[in-house]
């Protein structure tokens, strides 16, 4: 029985089901917040997030093995199970599409394209794509594209967390309102901005965790392009501005007081960054591009787990 629950726990996390639940919970909570509840969309978001993140794990297997070895070994050992999960999610998405009108499907397709762009930015293949689309002499081949990796990474490294934030904020905040025929009022726009910051910071923190594998596999990573101290300072300033914005939105009644729960996310990220900055082992490993001295599962539980808090507070009110 213990082994069964252990394997179930591994499947829940290593199969990215918790990411699907996060996407569904946030979509549900935001729908409740603005009075546009649609469980077809909640389920659609669950299947879509689970599908995309599992595809990303397969695409990024080499660097993932360096950054999260236990998860990679689990996927390697249970590849058939993961593929069945992917097919199940795809079937769920196709089944639910009948509940959306044509214009809405076009919007979903546009967000899917943003997601694909995010995957390309994350992977070194974008360096080759740029090279063959005119970024360098074609006769130079792949080697020449790799020679420009560092400078190119510096130019586009910020795109990954920004695209991540945009896709998550748009799908969990904007889509529920649009799908139900609502208007993008000040409250919706305000919440979009708040969540955009949270999800982008989430992406930056995972860039920090993945620095070792990304360095080894020549993937785009913000911490390989910018000075870590400046990155963390910028995040702290951004979170402080976000906190003031949340207070202003509640004070001027643009958003309800339950949105104060987003301050808990900001506080958790500030404390997490403070722990990284003050941890000598973290700083030493960062300088030498070594793996973060924090268990990957624990890292994900904290950095991703706190994003459940706003949804929980809204659904329990």
Rosetta blueprint (number, residue, H / E / L):
1 X L
2 X H
3 X H
4 X H
5 X H
6 X H
7 X H
8 X H
9 X H
10 X H
11 X H
12 X H
13 X H
14 X H
15 X L
16 X L
17 X H
18 X H
19 X H
20 X H
21 X H
22 X H
23 X H
24 X H
25 X H
26 X H
27 X H
28 X H
29 X H
30 X H
31 X H
32 X H
33 X H
34 X H
35 X L
36 X L
37 X L
38 X L
39 X H
40 X H
41 X H
42 X H
43 X H
44 X H
45 X H
46 X H
47 X H
48 X H
49 X H
50 X H
51 X H
52 X H
53 X H
54 X H
55 X H
56 X H
57 X H
58 X H
59 X H
60 X L
61 X H
62 X H
63 X H
64 X H
65 X H
66 X H
67 X H
68 X L
69 X H
70 X H
71 X H
72 X H
73 X H
74 X H
75 X H
76 X H
77 X H
78 X L
79 X H
80 X H
81 X H
82 X H
83 X H
84 X H
85 X H
86 X H
87 X H
88 X H
89 X H
90 X H
91 X H
92 X H
93 X H
94 X H
95 X H
96 X H
97 X H
98 X H
99 X H
100 X L
101 X L
102 X H
103 X H
104 X H
105 X H
106 X H
107 X H
108 X H
109 X H
110 X H
111 X H
112 X H
113 X H
114 X H
115 X H
116 X H
117 X H
118 X H
119 X H
120 X H
121 X H
122 X H
123 X L
124 X L
125 X H
126 X H
127 X H
128 X H
129 X H
130 X H
131 X H
132 X H
133 X H
134 X H
135 X H
136 X L
137 X L
138 X H
139 X H
140 X H
141 X H
142 X H
143 X H
144 X H
145 X H
146 X H
147 X H
148 X L
149 X H
150 X H
151 X H
152 X H
153 X H
154 X H
155 X H
156 X H
157 X H
158 X H
159 X H
160 X H
161 X H
162 X H
163 X H
164 X H
165 X H
166 X H
167 X H
168 X H
169 X H
170 X H
171 X H
172 X H
173 X H
174 X H
175 X H
176 X H
177 X H
178 X H
179 X H
180 X L
181 X L
182 X L
183 X L
184 X L
185 X L
186 X H
187 X H
188 X H
189 X H
190 X H
191 X H
192 X H
193 X H
194 X H
195 X H
196 X H
197 X H
198 X H
199 X H
200 X H
201 X H
202 X H
203 X H
204 X H
205 X H
206 X H
207 X H
208 X H
209 X H
210 X L
211 X H
212 X H
213 X H
214 X H
215 X H
216 X H
217 X L
218 X L
219 X L
220 X L
221 X L
222 X H
223 X H
224 X H
225 X L
226 X L
227 X L
228 X H
229 X H
230 X H
231 X H
232 X H
233 X H
234 X H
235 X H
236 X H
237 X H
238 X H
239 X H
240 X H
241 X H
242 X H
243 X H
244 X H
245 X H
246 X H
247 X H
248 X H
249 X H
250 X H
251 X H
252 X L
253 X L
254 X L
255 X L
256 X L
257 X H
258 X H
259 X H
260 X H
261 X H
262 X H
263 X H
264 X H
265 X H
266 X H
267 X H
268 X H
269 X H
270 X H
271 X H
272 X H
273 X H
274 X H
275 X H
276 X H
277 X H
278 X H
279 X L
280 X H
281 X H
282 X H
283 X H
284 X H
285 X H
286 X H
287 X H
288 X L
289 X L
290 X L
291 X L
292 X L
293 X L
294 X L
295 X L
296 X H
297 X H
298 X H
299 X H
300 X H
301 X H
302 X H
303 X H
304 X L
305 X H
306 X H
307 X H
308 X H
309 X H
310 X H
311 X H
312 X H
313 X H
314 X H
315 X H
316 X H
317 X L
